[in-house]
C-alpha cells in the first residue's frame, strides 16, 4: 500500500512539476487570434494541438491558462487556509469568555461598520478611501470613549460563537452557488477573484484548526504558559500555532484543487476572469462553438483532470503518512 502511494505521488509530482515549468515561461494574456487559420486540427506542423474557433493556438492557450490558474489558486489557497486557520485557532483558544475588550473599543468597532455601510454608496469607486474613512472614524471614536470610565469597562466577546455562526452561515449555501452569485454581480479581475475565493473558502480550515486547538489547549505546556502569565495572543502564536499548523499543510493540495475547480467553472460559465486573461475554463467553453472540434474538449479537460487528480493524490498520501505516524506513536 505504501509503495503504491509512493508511485502515485511521484507521478503526481511529475505532472505538477511539468505544469509549473510550462507556466513559468507563459503569459497570462490570451494568444492573438488568427482568423485565416481557424479551427485547425491537431498534429499540424505549426499547431500541434490545433487551434480554437478564432485561430488561437491551443498549446499556447493551455500554457497561458496554466499560469493564470496557478497565479489564482496558489495565493488564494494559502491565504484562505491562513485566515481560516488563525480564526479557528483564536476561536478554540479564547472560547466565549477569555476575550475581553473595553466598551469604548467595542463601540468604535460598531461605529466603523456603520460608517462603512453609510459611505458604501458615495465611495464605492474608491474602496481605499472607504476603508481609511471607516477605520479612522472608529479609531477616533474609540480613543474618545476610552478616556471615560464607562469606556474602560471590559466586555466579554463570544468569539467562538461568532466565528461558528459565520462558518455555519457560509456553509449553509453551496460554495459554487455562493461564488457564482457574487461573481455574476460584478465580474472580478485577477486580484478580485483571489479576494472572492479567500472570503468564501476559509471555513473548512477554521473548523479543522478550531478542533485541533481544542485538543491542544488542555496540554500541560499550554497550562504552564498561562500560569506564567504570557499574553494570550503570544500563547496562540508561539505555542499553539506551531502544533496545529501541520493540519493545514496536509490539506493545502486539496484546497488548491478546490479553487482550481471553482475558477475553471466560473470561467466556463463566462463570469470568471476578464476576456483578455487566458483560462482553461474559457478554452473549454469555446468548444460549444465547434462541436466537432474534439481537441477543444480533450486538451483543457485532460489538463484540468490531471492537475486536480495530482493534488488529490498528494493529499491522500500526506494523510496516510500522518495516520501511520499517529498509529506508531500509540
N, C-alpha and C positions, 0 to 999 in steps of 0.2 A: 504493500500500500504506500509506504513512504517512498520507495523507488519510483512508483508510478506518478506520484505527486511531484517528485523532483523532475522527472522528464517533462511533464506538462508545464511545470513552472519555467523550465529552460526554454521551451517553445514559446511560451507567453512573453518571456523577457526578450527573446529574439525578435518577435514581431514588434514589440513596443520600442526596442532599440532602432529597428529599421524605420519605424514611424517617426521617431524623434530626429533621426538623421535626415530623412526626407523633408520634414517640416522645417528644419533649421535653415535650409537654403531656399525656401519658397517665400512667396509674398502672400499677404492676406487679401489682396485685391483679386477680383476675378480676371482670368486671362482675356485678352482682347478678342472680340468675335471676328470671324472670317466668313462673311456671307457668300463668298464664292465656293466654299467647300463645306457646306452644311451637311450634317449627319453623315459623316464618313465612317464606314465600318472599321472595326479593329484590324490590326496587323497591316495597316497602311504604312508605307515607308516613312512618312512624315508624322503620322499619328498612330502609334502602335496600339493604343487603347481606343482609338476612334475619336469622334468629336460629337458635341451635342447638337441641338436643333439650330443654333446660330453659329456653328463653326468653331466653338471654343474647344481646345484640346482637353480631353478627359483626364489624361495623366497630369497635366499642369493644374487642372481644377482640383484633382484629388490631393495633390501636394499643398495647394493653397488652402483647401478646406481643412486639411490636417493641421496646418499652422493655426488657423482661426480656432479650430476646436480645442487645441492644446492651450492657446492663449486664454480661452474662456474657462475650460474645465479645471486646469491646474490651480490658478489663483482662487477660483470660486470654491472648489472643494476644500482647499487649505483654509481659507478664511471662514467658510461655513462651519467646518469642524472646530476651528479655534474659537469662534464666537460661541457656538453651541456648547463646546466643552467647558469654557470658562463660566458660562451661565449655569450649566448643570453642576459644576463643582461648587460655585457660590451657593446655589440653592441647597445642595446636600449638606454643606458645612454650616451655613447660617440658619437654615430652617425658617421658622416663623417668629422666633423670639430673639435671636442673637444680634441681628442687625438693627441698630437704633440710630436714628438721625434726629436732629433738632426740629422743632416745629417750624423754625424760620426757614431752613433749607428745604423742608418738605413743601412749605408754601411757595418757595421760589421755583421748585420743580413744576408744581401745578400751574403757576403763572407762565412759565416758559412754554409749556404745552399749549395753554390757551392762547398765548401770543403767537405761536407758530400757526395755530388754526385761524386766527384773525388775519394774519399777514399773508396767508397762503395765496389768496387771490391776487392782491396787488404785486406781490414779489415772486409770482410763480416762475417768471422768466429769469429771476436772479436767486437761485437756491442758496448761494453762499450768503447773500445779504439776508435772506430769511433766517438762516441758521445763526449768523452772527447777531442779528437783532433779537431773536428769541433767547439765546443764551445770555447776551448782555443784559437784557431786561431782567431775566431770572437772577443773574449774579448780583445786580444792584439791589433787587428786592430782598434776596437772601442776606446780604450784608446789612441792610437796614433792619430787617426783622431780628437778626441775631444779636443786635445791640440791646434788645428789650429782654426782660426776664421771661416773658412768655415764649419768646423765640428761642431761648436756650433750653427749654424743657425737651426731654428725649421722648421720641415716639417710636415704638417698635414697628418694623416693616415686615409683613408676612411675605418675605421674598420667595420662599418655596411655593406657597400657594399662587403667587402672581405668575411665576415662571411656568408652573404646571398648568395653570389656566390658559396661558398664552400658547403653550405647546398643544394642549387639547383643542384650542380654537383653530390653530393652523392644521392640525391633523384631522379635524372633522371634515375638511374639504379635500377631495383628491388633489394630489400635488400637481398633476398635469392640468387639471381644470383651473386651479388657482394661478399657476404660472401663465397659462394661455389667456385667462381673463385679463390679467394685469398687462401682458404684452400686447393684447389686442386693443387696449385703450389708447396706448401710445407706443408705437414701435420703438424698441430700445436700440441704443447704439451698442458698440462693443463693450464699453465700460458700464453702460446702463444695464445690459444683460447680465454682467457679472454681479452687479449690486442686487438685481432682482433674484438671481439664483441664491445668493448668500442669504437674503432675507426670507427665503422660503425653504431652504434645505438644511437649516441648523437644528431642527427639532430632534432628530434621531441622535445626534451627538450629545445634545443636552440630556436626553433620557439616559444614555449609556453612562455619561460621566457623573450624573447625579447618583445612579445606583452604585457606581464604583466608589464615589466619595462616601456614601453612607456606610459602605463596608470598611472604609479606611479610618473614619473618624474615631471609632472605639479602640483603635490600636494603641498600645502603650506609648509610643513615641509622640503621637499627636496629643495625648493627655499630658505628657511631660512638657511639651511645648506650651500648652495652655497654662499649666501650673507655673511655668517660668515667666509668664506674663508677656509673651510675644504678641504683637498686634495680630488681629485675625487675618488681615489680608496677607501678612507675611507668612502666616502658617499655611494659608491656602497656596501661595505661590512657591514657597521654599520646601514645604514638607508634604503637601497633598498632591499638588500637580505633578511632581516627578514620579509619583507612584501610579497615578491613574492615566497619564497621557499615552502609554503604550496601547491602551484600548482604541484610541483614535488612530494610532499608526496602523493597527491591524485592519481598521475599517477604511482607511484612506483610498485604496484602489476601488472599492465598491462605491464610494462617494463620487469618484471621478467618472466611473461608468454610468452612474445615475445621471450626472449632469450632462455627459455626452449625449445620452438618450433624450434628455429634455431639450437640449439645444438643437439637436437634429430634428426633433419633432416640430419645434417652433418654426425652424427654417423651412421644413417641408410644407407646413401649413401657410407660410407666407407672412408670419408675424414675428419672425426672429430677427436675424441680423439685417442691416440695410442691404439693398441690392448690390452695392459696389463691393461688399465683403463676401469672399468665397465661403461656401458652406457645403458639406456633404448632403445635408437635407435639401438644399435648393437644387443641387445637381440631381438628386434622386427625384425631385418634383418635376424636373424638366422632361422626364420620361413620359409624362402624361401627354405631352405634345407630339410624341413619336412612339406610339405603342409597339411598333415593330423593331425599334432600336433597343434590343435586349441588353446591350452593354451599358446603357444608361441606368439600368436597374441592377445588373450584376456587379459592376465595379464599385459604386459607392455602397451598395448593400453589403458586399463582402468586406469592405474596409470598416464599416460600422460594426458588423458582426465580429470580425477578428479582434478589433480593439476592445469591445465590451467583454468578449469571451476571455481575452488575455487578462484583463483586470479582475474579472471574477475568479479566474483560476489562481491568480496571485492571492486574492483574499482567502480562498479556500485553503491554500497551502499554509498561509500565515496562521489561520485559525486552527488548523490541525497541529501545527507546531506548538502553539500556545497551550492547547488542550493536553498534548503529550507531556509538556513540561510540568503542568499542574498535576497530572496523574502520577508522574515520577516523584514529585515532591511529597505527595501524600503517602 
